[in-house]
Amino acid sequence: MPARKEPAVARLLRLLRALAAAGSRGLDGPYLLELAGYDAGSPKSAMASLQRDVRRLEDAGWRIDNMAAEGSTGRYVLHPNDLASRAGLTAGEQSVLEEALAAHGAQSQGETGDDVPPAYGAVRRAIDRRCMVEMTYNDTLRRVHPIRLTHPPGRWLLRARDEHDQVVKWFLLHKIEVVSLDEPGTAEAVVDDPADSLNPHHWRADAPQDVQILVAEEHVPFVRRSLGLSVSETPGGDRVRITVRVTNRRALTDWLVTMGERVLLAGPEDVRQEFLARLEAVARG
């Protein structure tokens, strides 16, 4: 009996996970060719297959840049700041696609699901059956109305309304412990969530804080688009001072790494120190 051909979705997921884990360092072409398992006997065909798969991921809304010099084998970098766009899909369609991609890829490769948090199964059932969820999160007991799951690179997230303060939030699944579900139908069927976004810069992970960055004038439109946030601009000298309200500092520091010399972080000092620590972590690999 011939070996079952691996579904394309499993290969795409493998590439996406590897690129996400590599961060701003990226991965070179030969490594991705081996990882994807293209035809090793035909380097030209294998590279064409890699480029085709990169285009597929880009069509699905992921931004992947080839940072290598022309004529080289390529070095591909996945930019995490483009999570807000998924080829025109609604938020619900995005969630379904991401969950199916992750589950299908793991099954196709015979993976044990080590990257899927233990709380996943219970939370998935709660969403499907509209069950209220009681859980320990960051050592605090929470009761929430679950809305949906999503799986951006490197994490699983639950969108839910917290009964404690009636605020709709993102919860990291790997921080959820001791989960219990109420009876089916106990959670709200429709939760008003006008601020729902897959753009990590919109998430309220930290207390709001104004951050100043300096940007060369020709890069201002690109910076504005890639952040996806409201900004105020103050021209001055050869750079524009941009002030942005930040509620997810990790997303900001990750984004700054991808910006390179186009953006200078002016302050405040605690954010600068956090960014320097992030750069040191990237340099150490």
Secondary structure, 3 states (H helix, E strand, C coil): CCCCCCCHHHHHHHHHHHHHHHHHHCEEHHHHHHHHCCCCCCHHHHHHHHHHHHHHHHHCCCEEEECCCCCCCCEEEEEHHHCCCCCCCCHHHHHHHHHHHHHHHHHHCCCCCCCCCCCHHHHHHHHHHCCCEEEEECCEEEEEEEEEEECCCCCCEEEEEECCCCEEEEEEHHHEEEEEECCCCCCCCCCCCCCCCCCHHHCCCCCCEEEEEEEEHHHHHHHHHHHCCCEEEEEECCEEEEEEEECCHHHHHHHHHHHHHHEEEEECHHHHHHHHHHHHHHHHC
